[in-house]
Amino acid sequence: MYKFIKQEIENVYKDDYKRLRTKTVLYGELEGRWHTQLHPGLTTDEIKQFEARTGTQFPLAYKEFLTFYNGCYLFDLLRMGGKELDSYKGLSIEETT
């Protein structure tokens, strides 16, 4: 259902992207900043752990979204939250910029 987000972003940015070893994809580099980010989805177990840790039962639509993207930042306008990104620890400055 949410695959269209990645397809639309790729149509907008074409070859202007960078894939990190964490599988996050950054799009739209301008003046040293990336304007769109898609973080890889979570497993069902990770979503359950996320719910347990936050003490919240997520709506079904949000859980489905999390299986596609663990949050995203779109066009410097919209941030959709997800589980904190432990995977960024240890990335070099070159990898994140």
C-alpha positions in Angstrom: 0.0 0.0 0.0 2.7 2.5 0.9 5.2 1.6 -1.9 3.8 4.5 -3.9 5.7 6.9 -1.6 9.1 5.6 -2.7 8.0 5.5 -6.4 6.8 9.1 -6.3 9.9 10.3 -4.6 12.1 8.5 -7.1 10.1 10.1 -9.9 10.8 13.5 -8.4 14.5 13.1 -7.5 15.6 10.7 -10.3 19.3 9.9 -9.7 19.7 12.4 -6.8 19.9 9.9 -3.9 22.3 8.2 -1.6 21.7 4.8 0.0 23.3 4.4 3.5 24.6 1.0 4.8 21.6 1.2 7.3 19.4 0.9 4.2 18.0 4.5 4.8 17.8 6.3 1.5 18.4 10.1 1.3 17.0 12.1 -1.6 17.5 15.6 -2.9 20.9 16.8 -1.9 21.1 20.6 -2.0 23.8 22.7 -0.3 25.1 19.7 1.7 21.6 18.7 3.0 19.3 15.9 2.0 15.6 17.0 1.7 13.9 13.6 1.9 14.7 10.5 3.9 13.1 7.0 3.9 14.1 4.7 6.7 13.6 0.9 6.2 10.6 -0.7 7.6 10.3 -2.6 10.9 9.4 -6.3 11.4 6.2 -7.3 13.2 8.3 -8.2 16.3 10.0 -4.8 16.2 6.6 -3.0 16.0 5.3 -5.0 19.0 8.4 -4.1 21.0 8.0 -0.5 20.0 4.3 -0.6 21.2 5.3 -2.3 24.4 8.1 0.2 25.1 5.8 3.2 24.5 2.8 1.7 26.2 0.7 2.4 23.2 -1.5 0.3 20.9 -0.8 1.8 17.4 -3.6 2.1 14.9 -3.5 -0.6 12.2 -2.7 1.9 9.4 0.3 3.2 11.3 1.6 -0.4 12.0 1.2 -1.1 8.3 3.1 2.1 7.4 5.9 1.0 9.8 6.4 -2.2 7.9 7.3 -0.2 4.8 9.1 2.8 6.4 10.3 3.3 10.0 9.5 6.9 9.6 10.3 9.4 6.9 11.0 13.0 6.2 9.5 14.3 3.0 10.5 17.4 1.0 11.6 19.3 4.1 7.9 19.6 5.0 6.5 16.4 6.6 8.1 14.2 9.3 6.4 10.9 10.0 7.8 9.5 13.2 9.0 5.9 13.8 11.1 4.0 16.2 14.3 5.8 17.1 17.2 4.9 14.8 19.8 2.9 16.7 21.5 2.2 13.3 22.9 5.7 13.0 25.4 5.1 15.7 28.8 4.7 14.2 28.0 6.3 10.8 30.7 8.6 9.6 29.9 12.3 8.8 30.5 11.4 5.1 27.8 8.7 5.3 25.2 11.0 6.8 25.8 14.2 4.8 
